[in-house]
Amino acid sequence: MPGAVIIGTGPGIGQAVARRFASEGMAITLIARGEQTLRAVAAGLAPYDVPITTLQADSTDRAELDAALDQAVDEHGVPEVAVYNAALVRADKLGELSVRDHMEAWTVNVVGALNAAARLAPAMAARGSGTFLVTGGMPEPKPEYVSLSLGKAGVRTLIALLDQQYGSSGVHAASVTVDGPVAPGTDFDPDDIAEHYWHLHTQPRHLWDREALHAGRS
């Protein structure tokens, strides 16, 4: 089965999503900035006995990200699913951040996802199938999280643009909105959240959603 690429692999949602797709027999490519993080997540996937590739890249560095995605395609082919899970989450109120700080947040939360899609979506469209998913959050903007609120609005717009450009060619673009702090054993358990990614990936085309909301288990 063609593989899954997880950009922004970490100990929470990224790791859980990688496990979910690995459990279906898919080759997994993990992309993150830190070698230690990559090793830890890859070790957790060992029981699934699927091909695993780990690649170091900063999602805000387009050249690094392009090179990592190109290597993923060289090793496993054009992925069936790509998940952009990188985010810069911090509390900030209106007027607190400098322009540079806002640009840093926007680059991680939106531009990195845009660049990943620009590298992968055309090849998915040429094949006629593929899923591009972005981790979102905060269904409504919050004044105590200004930069993140702006970023999540940007993610929704990006998904709409991808759907307009590539949806008719078979590329399903969607976001998973997580409305709470992620922690194992809670209503926002990462393994529960990971089910949304698999559900979106396997949705029949005539039922495609552009967003899945995880508001808790109830």
Secondary structure as UniProt FT lines:
FT   STRAND          4..7
FT   TURN            11..12
FT   HELIX           13..22
FT   TURN            23..25
FT   STRAND          28..32
FT   HELIX           35..45
FT   HELIX           46..48
FT   STRAND          52..56
FT   TURN            59..60
FT   HELIX           62..76
FT   STRAND          81..84
FT   TURN            94..95
FT   HELIX           99..106
FT   HELIX           107..111
FT   HELIX           112..127
FT   STRAND          130..137
FT   TURN            143..144
FT   HELIX           146..166
FT   HELIX           167..169
FT   STRAND          171..178
FT   TURN            184..185
FT   TURN            187..188
FT   HELIX           190..202
FT   HELIX           205..207
FT   STRAND          211..214
//
